[in-house]
Amino acid sequence: MNTRDIIKRLWDEAGRGNLAIWDDETITVVPQDYPGETGGKRPVAILKPLLLVNKYDFLDFALADEELLTTIEEAIRAGGGRVTRD
């Protein structure tokens, strides 16, 4: 997975729910009250678009924010996922 691709997806999905990052590198939108498990599987991470990208006026600002990039990468790696920066 690529961190900046995840940020773009967070930006696009803001207001529609949270993003579940799965170990097979898929991303799905889940409701804000998602219990954290689907069919016995837990996602690697659940990212909340409104908390992560809503503070930016433009997508380019979010894509360039080192702290945001690091926060996302740490969350995914903490859950056992793999993520890279381009």
C-alpha positions as CSV (number, residue, x, y, z in Angstrom):
1,M,0.0,0.0,0.0
2,N,1.1,3.5,-0.6
3,T,0.6,6.2,2.0
4,R,-0.3,8.9,-0.4
5,D,-2.9,6.7,-2.1
6,I,-4.4,6.1,1.3
7,I,-4.6,9.9,1.9
8,K,-6.3,10.4,-1.4
9,R,-8.9,7.7,-0.5
10,L,-9.4,9.3,3.0
11,W,-10.0,12.6,1.3
12,D,-12.5,11.1,-1.2
13,E,-14.4,9.2,1.5
14,A,-14.5,12.0,4.2
15,G,-18.1,12.1,5.5
16,R,-19.0,8.7,4.2
17,G,-17.6,6.6,7.0
18,N,-14.2,5.3,8.2
19,L,-11.8,3.3,6.1
20,A,-10.8,-0.3,7.1
21,I,-7.4,-1.3,5.9
22,W,-7.2,-5.1,5.4
23,D,-4.2,-7.4,5.4
24,D,-4.8,-8.2,1.7
25,E,-4.2,-4.4,1.0
26,T,-7.8,-3.7,0.2
27,I,-9.6,-0.7,1.6
28,T,-13.3,-0.6,2.4
29,V,-15.6,2.1,3.8
30,V,-17.2,1.1,7.1
31,P,-19.7,2.9,9.2
32,Q,-18.5,5.1,12.0
33,D,-19.9,2.7,14.6
34,Y,-18.2,-0.3,12.9
35,P,-17.5,-3.0,15.6
36,G,-14.0,-3.8,14.2
37,E,-14.7,-7.2,12.8
38,T,-16.4,-8.7,9.7
39,G,-17.0,-12.4,9.3
40,G,-14.4,-13.1,12.0
41,K,-11.7,-11.0,10.3
42,R,-10.3,-7.8,11.9
43,P,-8.8,-5.1,9.7
44,V,-5.2,-4.1,10.1
45,A,-6.3,-0.5,10.9
46,I,-9.4,1.7,10.9
47,L,-8.7,5.2,9.7
48,K,-11.1,8.1,10.4
49,P,-11.1,10.5,7.5
50,L,-12.7,13.4,9.3
51,L,-10.0,13.3,12.0
52,L,-7.1,12.8,9.7
53,V,-7.8,15.0,6.6
54,N,-10.7,17.3,7.4
55,K,-8.4,20.0,8.8
56,Y,-6.7,20.6,5.4
57,D,-8.1,23.1,2.9
58,F,-6.6,21.2,-0.1
59,L,-5.6,17.6,-0.8
60,D,-2.0,18.7,-1.7
61,F,-1.6,20.0,1.9
62,A,-2.5,16.7,3.3
63,L,-0.3,14.8,0.9
64,A,2.7,16.9,1.9
65,D,2.1,16.7,5.7
66,E,4.9,14.6,7.2
67,E,3.1,14.1,10.5
68,L,0.0,12.8,8.7
69,L,2.0,10.4,6.5
70,T,3.8,9.1,9.6
71,T,0.6,8.7,11.6
72,I,-1.0,6.6,8.9
73,E,2.1,4.5,8.4
74,E,2.4,3.8,12.1
75,A,-1.2,2.8,12.4
76,I,-1.0,0.3,9.6
77,R,2.4,-1.1,10.7
78,A,1.1,-1.5,14.3
79,G,-1.7,-3.7,13.0
80,G,0.8,-5.9,11.0
81,G,0.3,-4.3,7.6
82,R,2.8,-3.1,5.1
83,V,2.9,0.5,3.7
84,T,5.4,2.5,1.7
85,R,5.8,6.1,0.6
86,D,6.4,7.0,-3.0
